[in-house]
């Protein structure tokens, strides 16, 4: 029998936040400014417009790269499972049943704390996906708490109580 998850079971649907790339954006801007400054101030033996284009390319590569990362990964948390869908052309979906989750962690850099983004780390007994990292989550504490609550519910539902049978007389 095929069990299809209802849309009402969906508790969270998210992608990596653009804020997770703030450090890369900042570094790209600094590199572009240094290139532009060096191109204007010093005689590099290269026309200034080429240095300007190279600086612009740095910004474009970082912007497109971060966009590709964002669109290539989606996280979905349901009442009883969690999915990570990756890929742009070829797609892959990894599913972890929440009753298999053994530990949930939260990791934030200093910049991540300031911007309100972080990684939620999920460790499970799943053979194909024992470690799942939900990267660059906006409001990571809320995601962490949602997962913690759902894992506790899933563990309660899956608890099997074995009663001792009376021995034959």
C-alpha positions as CSV (number, residue, x, y, z in Angstrom):
1,X,0.0,0.0,0.0
2,X,1.4,3.4,-1.0
3,X,1.1,6.1,1.7
4,X,1.2,9.6,0.3
5,X,2.0,12.4,2.7
6,X,-0.8,14.9,2.9
7,X,0.0,18.6,2.5
8,X,-1.3,19.1,6.0
9,X,1.6,16.9,7.3
10,X,4.0,19.5,6.0
11,X,5.4,21.5,8.9
12,X,8.3,23.4,7.2
13,X,9.4,24.0,3.7
14,X,12.6,26.0,3.3
15,X,15.7,26.7,1.2
16,X,19.1,28.0,2.3
17,X,18.7,31.7,3.0
18,X,20.5,34.3,0.9
19,X,21.9,35.6,4.3
20,X,23.9,32.5,4.6
21,X,26.2,33.8,1.9
22,X,26.7,37.2,3.4
23,X,30.4,36.4,4.1
24,X,31.0,35.4,0.5
25,X,29.2,38.5,-0.8
26,X,31.3,40.7,1.5
27,X,34.5,39.0,0.3
28,X,33.5,39.4,-3.3
29,X,32.8,43.1,-2.9
30,X,36.2,43.6,-1.2
31,X,38.0,41.7,-3.9
32,X,36.1,43.7,-6.6
33,X,36.9,47.0,-5.0
34,X,40.6,46.1,-4.6
35,X,40.8,45.1,-8.2
36,X,39.1,48.3,-9.3
37,X,41.3,50.4,-7.1
38,X,44.4,48.7,-8.3
39,X,43.3,49.0,-11.9
40,X,42.8,52.8,-11.5
41,X,45.7,53.6,-9.3
42,X,48.5,51.5,-10.7
43,X,49.7,50.8,-14.2
44,X,49.1,47.0,-14.4
45,X,49.8,46.8,-18.1
46,X,46.2,46.0,-18.7
47,X,43.5,48.4,-19.9
48,X,41.4,49.7,-17.0
49,X,38.1,48.5,-18.5
50,X,39.5,44.9,-18.4
51,X,40.2,45.2,-14.7
52,X,36.7,46.6,-14.2
53,X,35.2,43.7,-16.0
54,X,37.2,41.2,-14.0
55,X,36.0,42.9,-10.8
56,X,32.4,42.7,-12.0
57,X,32.9,39.0,-13.0
58,X,33.9,38.2,-9.4
59,X,30.6,39.7,-8.1
60,X,28.6,37.9,-10.8
61,X,30.2,34.5,-10.1
62,X,29.6,34.8,-6.4
63,X,25.9,35.9,-6.9
64,X,25.2,33.1,-9.5
65,X,27.0,30.5,-7.4
66,X,25.0,31.4,-4.3
67,X,21.8,31.4,-6.3
68,X,22.5,27.9,-7.7
69,X,23.1,26.6,-4.2
70,X,19.8,28.1,-3.0
71,X,17.7,26.7,-5.9
72,X,19.4,23.3,-5.9
73,X,18.4,22.4,-2.3
74,X,15.1,22.3,-0.6
75,X,14.3,21.0,2.9
76,X,10.8,19.7,3.9
77,X,9.9,18.6,7.4
78,X,6.7,16.6,7.8
79,X,5.0,15.2,11.0
80,X,6.9,11.9,10.7
81,X,9.8,12.5,8.3
82,X,12.3,15.0,6.9
83,X,13.3,15.3,3.2
84,X,16.3,16.9,1.6
85,X,15.8,17.4,-2.2
86,X,19.0,18.3,-4.1
87,X,20.0,18.9,-7.7
88,X,19.0,21.2,-10.5
89,X,18.7,19.0,-13.5
90,X,19.0,15.6,-11.9
91,X,17.2,15.4,-8.6
92,X,17.7,13.4,-5.5
93,X,15.5,13.1,-2.4
94,X,16.9,11.8,0.9
95,X,14.3,10.9,3.5
96,X,14.9,10.4,7.2
97,X,12.1,9.1,9.4
98,X,12.0,11.2,12.5
99,X,11.8,8.2,14.9
100,X,15.4,7.4,13.7
101,X,16.8,10.8,14.8
102,X,19.2,10.5,17.7
103,X,20.5,14.0,18.1
104,X,19.7,17.6,16.8
105,X,22.2,20.4,17.0
106,X,22.4,24.1,16.1
107,X,25.4,25.8,14.7
108,X,25.8,29.6,14.1
109,X,28.8,31.7,13.2
110,X,29.1,35.2,14.7
111,X,27.8,36.7,11.4
112,X,25.1,34.0,11.3
113,X,23.9,35.0,14.8
114,X,23.9,38.7,13.7
115,X,21.9,37.9,10.5
116,X,19.6,35.2,12.1
117,X,20.8,32.2,10.1
118,X,22.5,29.0,11.0
119,X,22.8,25.3,10.4
120,X,20.6,22.6,12.0
121,X,22.5,19.4,12.3
122,X,20.5,16.1,12.5
123,X,22.2,12.8,13.4
124,X,20.2,9.6,12.9
125,X,20.4,5.9,12.7
126,X,19.4,6.0,9.0
127,X,21.8,4.0,6.9
128,X,21.8,6.2,3.8
129,X,21.7,9.6,5.6
130,X,23.1,9.3,9.1
131,X,24.1,13.0,9.1
132,X,21.8,15.7,7.6
133,X,22.7,19.3,7.8
134,X,20.0,21.9,7.0
135,X,22.4,24.7,5.9
136,X,21.7,28.4,6.2
137,X,18.3,28.2,7.8
138,X,16.6,31.5,8.5
139,X,15.4,31.5,12.1
140,X,17.4,28.3,12.9
141,X,16.2,28.2,16.6
142,X,12.6,27.9,15.4
143,X,13.6,25.1,13.0
144,X,15.6,23.4,15.8
145,X,12.6,23.6,18.2
146,X,10.1,22.3,15.5
147,X,12.3,19.3,14.8
148,X,12.9,18.6,18.5
149,X,9.1,18.6,19.1
150,X,8.4,16.4,16.1
151,X,11.2,13.9,17.0
152,X,9.8,13.6,20.5
153,X,6.3,12.9,19.1
154,X,7.7,10.4,16.6
155,X,9.6,8.6,19.3
156,X,6.5,8.4,21.5
157,X,4.5,7.0,18.6
158,X,7.1,4.3,17.9
159,X,7.6,3.1,21.4
160,X,6.8,-0.5,21.6
161,X,5.8,-1.9,25.0
162,X,6.4,-5.6,25.4
163,X,4.5,-7.1,28.2
164,X,5.7,-10.2,29.8
165,X,3.5,-13.2,29.2
166,X,2.5,-15.4,32.0
167,X,4.5,-18.6,32.0
168,X,2.6,-21.7,31.2
169,X,1.5,-23.6,34.4
